[in-house]
Structure formats: structure tokens, C-alpha cells
Amino acid sequence: MRKILKNMTQNKSTSPGTITYIGDEKQHNVKIKMISYNDTAIDEFDVTEPDKMNELKTDKNKLYWINIDGIHDVHLLEKTGNTFNIHPLTLEDIANTTQRPKYEEYDEYLYYVIKMIYFDETEKIIKNEQVSFILTENLVISFQEREGDVFEPLRNRLRQNKGRVRKMKSDYLFYILIDAIIDNYFLVIEKIGDNIDVIDEALINNAEKQMIHKIHELKKEILHLRKSLWPLRDVNNALYRMESSFITGDIRIFLRDLYDHTIQVVDTLETYQYMVSGIMDHYLSVTSNKLNEIMKVLTIFASLFIPLTFIAGWYGMNFKHMPEVDSPYAYPVIIIITIGCIIGMIFYFRRKKWLGKSKQHKKKEK
């Protein structure tokens, strides 16, 4: 995170439109894959020379999806921008992984950026990356930070010609790519809901000290998701209502459904945020009650020994003329008095209900 902030600070001194990668350091090579299709045929191939991406678009009757895994290669972004006439300011935003979700319309394309969030089953953590889209008349370009995404079911639908995707225009492909990312939000939020249930149940059984760390980590995850999802609601609402040559009338109803899904995700996340805050308050209440129980026990023991200490201190005074000291019954009388004090205080505490309910009283309530 510090490296990202440092890169952002350094980028402030550069002129607008200067492409500077802002994100985690990447070591892997960039991979470019292209899919061309129509309702009768589909082709997939890897692109090794970015300069020739436009040359591969030979058939005007086909739609094209170019997926670029790796945006840390600034020279590749520059070549891609020159090939498809992408504005330098857009390329600058693509290379900046700290972008908020947004969309921008230019004369030749529509630019859209979103956070792709998924749960890593191996590391058992939530990961996210920035995904940018360029939409033109017959082309969609997706820019990802690294290899691996949630688009594999979509690729299978294209290969098997299932649904309407190969019969629709590029704006429908643009829509289902975003829809795949948002649908995966539900899976991630479901994992968070499961974690909340586990922590809540564990808190009822035993509020351990390490539980505060789990609650804190869960709260951080929800806040991070909220930061990514909250602006997406307004973006998708504006996308649904916008008038653009890149969005046909047939797609608007799907964009409205996309906005509805975003609202559901945000509302669920808000609910989970309140639940985690409630769990935190519950944890503090449980630990406070435990501390009160401990203090109550210690106070009772201290109270029981106060009269005993008084008696021992009274007869421990070094006076020669104390009538009780010479009496043969003094010792057993003092023992009886001390025991009587303890029993009397216990009965008094029970009457005041300072010792809690007795077992017999609890059985009667049951």
C-alpha cells in the first residue's frame, strides 16, 4: 500500500496523459488473448505481437473480445492505445489500479472501470483487482492486473454457442462481462455472511481474546468492499440512463437489471456491516460481563474476610489487660463468631441477590 501511495505521489509531478503504472509490483509476462465470433463460428488465439492486434480484425461481420492480462507493461498500453485510438488519459486511468468505478464516453469508444472481487479458496482470503473495459462498435477490450478471472463460464458459453451472446452486438458482451463480475460479488458476500455466522456462534459459546482480531479483519474486509461497491451503484445507474451510440436500446433493460443487482449487493453489504458492528458490541459486552463476574467474586471474598481481619486485628493488639484473653472459652467463641459472620454475610448476599440465583431457584424457573 505504501508503494502505491508513493507511486501516486510521484505521478502527481508528471503531465496529464503520462502513463504510469500504479499498483503492486508485477513480475509475470503480459498475456493477450483474442476471441472472434459470430452466430456461426468462433476463433480463439493468443496474440504475441500487440502491434498486429488491429490486423487480426479482418472480418467486419464478427465481434472481437481482446483480453489483456497485465497492465504493468506501460509500453504495451501505449501500443494498444495507438492501435485502437485510445486517449492517453484513458490509458493513464487503466494503468492506475486505485481508480474508483466509473465510466467515460469518448467519440470512438466507451471506457468503464470496475473492481473484480473473488474469494481465493487456497489462501482463504478475499482478493480484488481492477478491470477496465473499452467498448467500440464491434470490439470489447478488457484490461486485467493479472491472469485469472471470473469469465471462464462466459468463455464456455461462447464456445458452445449457448444463450444469446453470439447473436447479439458488442454491447451485450460488454454487459455480460460486467454482470459476471457483479454476480461473483454475491459469492464473496455469501462467504462473509458465513464467517459472520461462525464468529457469532463462537462468541455465544466462548468469547476468546483472539476473536477480536477476527472481528477486526472481517470489518476491514467489509469496509474495503464497501469502498469498491458503493460508487458502483451510481455508475451503473448512470450507465443505464445514459444515451450513447455504443449502447443500443435492446441492452438497456439488461443494464437496469445490472443496476438492480448492484443495489442488492450494496444493501446486503450494509446489513453485514451493521451485523459486524453488533458482534463487536456483543463481544465487548460479553468480556465486560466476564470482568464484572470476576470482580464480583473477588469483592465477595474480600467482603467475607473484612470482619475476620477486624477480629484478628482487634485481638492482635498488644494490651496486657484484655479480659477475653484469659478466658478458657475465648478461642472457641471467636471461632464461632467468625463462622457466624461468614454465614450471616452469605445469607445477606443471597437475599440481596448479589451471589446470583441458586440452583434450586434456576430449576424452578426451568
Secondary structure, DSSP 8 states (H G I E B T S, - for coil): -HHHHHHHHHHTTS-TT----BSS---S--EEEEEEE-SS-EEEEEES-GGGTTTT---TTSEEEEEEE----HHHHHHHHHHHT--HHHHHHHHBTT--SEEEE-SS-EEEEEEEEEEETTTTEEEEEEEEEEE-SSEEEEEESSS--S-HHHHHHHHHT-TTGGGS-HHHHHHHHHHHHHHHHHHHHHHHHHHHHHHHHHHHH---TTHHHHHHHHHHHHHHHHHHHHHHHHHHHHHHH---TTS-HHHHHHHHHHHHHHHHHHHHHHHHHHHHHHHHHHHHHHHHHHHHHHHHHHHHHHHHHHHHHHHHHHTTS--S--TTTT-TTHHHHHHHHHHHHHHHHHHHHHHTT-S---HHHHHHH-
